[in-house]
Amino acid sequence: MNNAPQTAPPRSRRLRRTVGFLVALVTTGSLCAGTAVAAPADQARTRDRAVTVPQDPMAAVAAMQPSWNLGNTLDAIPDETSWGNPLTTRATFDGLRAQGFRSVRIPVTWFPHQSATAPYTIDPAYMSRVKQVVDWALAAGLYAEINVHHDSWKWIADMSTDHDNVMARFNSTWRQIATVFRDEPRALLMESINEPQFNNATDAQKTQYLRELNTSFHSIVRSSGGGNKDRLLVLPSEETNNAQHWLDDLSTTITSLNDRNLVATVHYYSWYPFSVNIANGTTYDATARNDLTEGFRRVHDTLVARGVPVYLGEFGLLTSPYSGVVERGEMLKYFEHVSYEARANGMTTALWDAANDFLNRNTMQWQVPEMEALIKSSWRTRSGTASTDNVFLPSSGPITAQTITLNRNGLGFAGLWQGDVPLMPFRDYTLDGDRLTLTATALTRLAGDRALGLNATLQVRYSDGVPWKLFVRSYDKPALSDATGTADGLTIPTRFNGDLMANVESTYADGTAAGPAFWTTFQSFDNYRADYGANTTTIKADFLKSLKDDAPVTLTFRFWTGATVTYHVTKSGNTVTGSAS
């Protein structure tokens, strides 16, 4: 990812993208379902393991599946631990391989450790550290990839105004890297540049600049000899995006180089409104799904179908998976779908893990067991989902039957369970096609005394993959109280009463959008934090500091039951006041 601040980690991932809607249409990639073909192979002999690298590039990239990013580490600015991750050790990669991963992308930012003037010398101590980390990965029996990472937006992006100096520095950087790593086994891949982007440039200029960089990178690495003569080299599209014209540009470049050992790379972080829950993008709806399927199809048809292996160098969401910004069930639908489409379109996937989003860096164990089960299952098959993962029941009054829609994803329905106890067809539920109806009798029993919040957890089991959880919850209308804070944050006492917050609409008195994103009244839900344990809702600094002084803002808090609560906020200097309607 890119867009990292100088000393703080990029929020959740990387990204130096604006919240602009069009920029949201970032990227793609995906994963390979194929099995490596038996072929003459280069064997990377290591201290305790050997990686057998097929000579066929498509088979070699297929053998890298699944992959993982050592994110926010050697790419951190200015140093390896600056963004909160521990120092990488040999155990990091032993643990990664024990989790079933077969390759690791190691993003590297070079400029904090490099002279800013010719000859642009990289600090030997830093180069040595990068090599140590790479060698540990290879010794663990993993494929590894290194690149030029946040340099892309820190100085390479200035090609339109500083072309010659940028090219000189880029070439010097890769000459030094290629020299140091020339004798590494073929299990090490090199990627020219992460998410290339260019300031103040036309589309034609962007195409020209990226072609210059990719072509120069290819020439430098190949001419350095040793193992670099036939090493797999990875070339990105503009911004690693899956837009057709950028894929066409990349395909043209790869064809012109006439080198079978080239790999294309793209990234994918989903349809932007869904990825950050902005513009009312609360669900993984048809628009979000189509963005994925159409983007991956373009990658397949433009590259994979023509014999070019594709490495989905990063995939995930632009917010942390269990942050609450994207609802749990909607998030899981996305991760299930992206893995499937990747396999179906013949691409290898590298999960972006910034800082303990998926694996705990100290233990290399999964942070959340259900995510581990879903991701690992997705490496071989689909999992079924449903239209929702919550069944809300009013805390008083009659309970009625409720219906959800199953998303079977090609699987068979294998029953509805509570723990190890199967629910009974007809008595507890009925199934009509994909419509699963929970009876009033079953829901009454499951709700018990109807205490506000979670009453019971069910599992929809399918013929393969992981079960889909259904949470039965009792609720009453939420309520927010008056509060006072500062522009650094406003914490509002909140009685959630068993309900869950979905998003917030914010407007000034004239109906225009209030908040950082001028183009939508539904700001990113990342501007808020609902703490169900503490019974508070926090409005964060980015939102508050964007508000006009002394201009009342109406907030409409929307909940998953359909309930809404209206609230008013006014910022005066550094003081923020909030009042309930």
C-alpha positions, 0 to 999 in steps of 0.5 A: 500500500502507499500513502503513508505519513512520514512517521505514522503508519498508514491507516490500516493498510497503506494508501495515499489515496484521497477519498475521491470516489473515482480514485476508489476504483482501485485495482485487482489481481487474484489468485491461481487455482492451478497446480504447478506443472512438472518441469525442469526446475531450479532448486533453491537450496537453503539451510533446512528446506528447499524450494523447487521453482518450476522453470515454467513461469505460470507454474512457478507463480502458481506454486507461490499460492498462497502468499502474504505481505510483511506489511508496514515493516521494511516499507515503514518510514523511517525505520522497520519498527516505526509503524508499530511492528516488531523486528522481523526474525527467522521465526516470522517466516517459520511461523508463516510457512507453518500457517500454510503460506508458500510465499511472502512479499517483502515491501521495502522503502529505500529512500530513508536509507539512501543518499538523496543526491548522486550516486544515491548510495544505499546505506550498506547496513540497511541493505544488509538487513534487507538481505538478512530478512530475505535470506530468512524467508528463503531458508524457511522454504518460502518464495520471496519478493522484494520491491521499491515500495513507498519510494513510488509516491515519495520521489518517483511520482515527481517524474513530470517535473524532475524526470532525469533525476528520478530516472537516475536515482531509480536506476541507481537503486536497482543497480545496487539491489540487483548487485547484492541479490544477483546470486540469490536463488530463483525463489526470489522475485523482484518487483520494479515499483509498488503502485506507480503514480505520477503527479501532474501528468496526463494519461499518456505521460503516465504510460510513458513514465511507467514504461520507462521505469519498467523497461529500465528495471528489466534491463538493469536486473537482466544485465547484472548477471548471476541468478538475475539472468532468468529471475522472475521479474514483476511489473505493475500496471499504473497504480496496480489498477485493473482498468482496461487501458492500464492493463493494455499498457502493461501487456504492451510493455511485457510483449515488447520485452520479449522475456518469458520470465515476467510476471504482471501484478495488480492490487485489489481493495474492493469497490471503494464505497464498500471498502471504507463504508462511505457513500452509504456503501454498507453492504457487499452489494451487486455493485461491489461484487461486479467491481470484483468480477469484472475487474478480475475478468479483465486481468484474466483476459488481458494477461493470464489468458495470453500466458502472462502469470499474475500475482495479486500483490496485495488484497484486502480492505482499506480498513482493518477487518474487525474494526467495525467500519465494515460490518462483520458479515459483509466483510466475510462475504467479500473475503470469500468472494475475492479468494474464489474469483482469484482462483477462478481467474488463475491468479496468485494472491498475497494478503496485505497484513499491515499490523496484526490485522490477520497474523499476530507478528509476535506469535504468527498465530491468527488474530481471529479464528473464524478469519483463519478458517475462512481464508484457509478454506478459500484456498481450495473451495467456496463457503456459503454465506447469507443475506445477513449474519444478524437476526434482530428481535424486538425486546418486547411484543410478539416475536414473528418468523424471520426469513433470510436468503442463503448465498449457497455459492454452489454448495448444498444446504447441510442444516441449521445448528446451535452448537452441536445441536441440529435445529429441526426442519419444519419445527424450527425452520423451513427452507424454500429454495434459498429462503430460510425462514426461522419460525416464531417458535424457534426464535422465541426459544432462542431469545430466552428472556430477551435480554438486550444484545446477543441471545443465541448463535446459530450456524448455517452449515453447507456441504463444504467450506466454513459455516455461516454464523447467525446471531440472534439479538434482542434490541430496543431503540438506541439513544445518544446523550448530550456531550462536550468535547474538543476537535480532537474527539467527541465521546457520546454516551450511547445506549445501543440497547442491543442494536448495531450501528451501520453508518452516519449521514452528516449535513449542514442546515442547507443539506450539503455534506458535512465532513471531509468528503464533500461529495457525499453526505455519508462520510466514511464510517471510519470517522466514528467508533461505536464501543459497545462495551463502553456504551460510547460513540466517538466522533474522530478528529478528522471529521470534527476538524473538517467542520465549519466553525459555528455551523450546526451539523445534523448527524443521522445515526443509522442502525442495522435494525433500520432504526435512526437517531438524530443528533446535532454537533457544533464546532466552535474553535476547539470546542465541540458540543453535541446534543440529542434531538 
